[in-house]
Amino acid sequence: MSRQRRVVVSPPSMSGGRRVRVDGVILGLALQSADVAEFLRRAGLGDVDVETSELIEWRGGGPDVWAPQP
């Protein structure tokens, strides 16, 4: 049985974008939800609905937050 992989999307950075990690490995800097989905696809997680998936832990705001919060 395969274990569930841990996906974390960091809060928006001051320079823009959100770091995406799977099991602690940085996949890249996403500038929009589509980037997160593509990183996860490339990591072998298939087509993930980033808007609703419980697989993803969104920190500093959900999939609709891309600018740093004041």
Protein Blocks (a to p, Z undefined) as FASTA:
>chain_A
ZZddddddddddfkgpjdddeehiafbdcfbfklmmmmmmmnonajadfklomkbccehi
afkbcbdcZZ
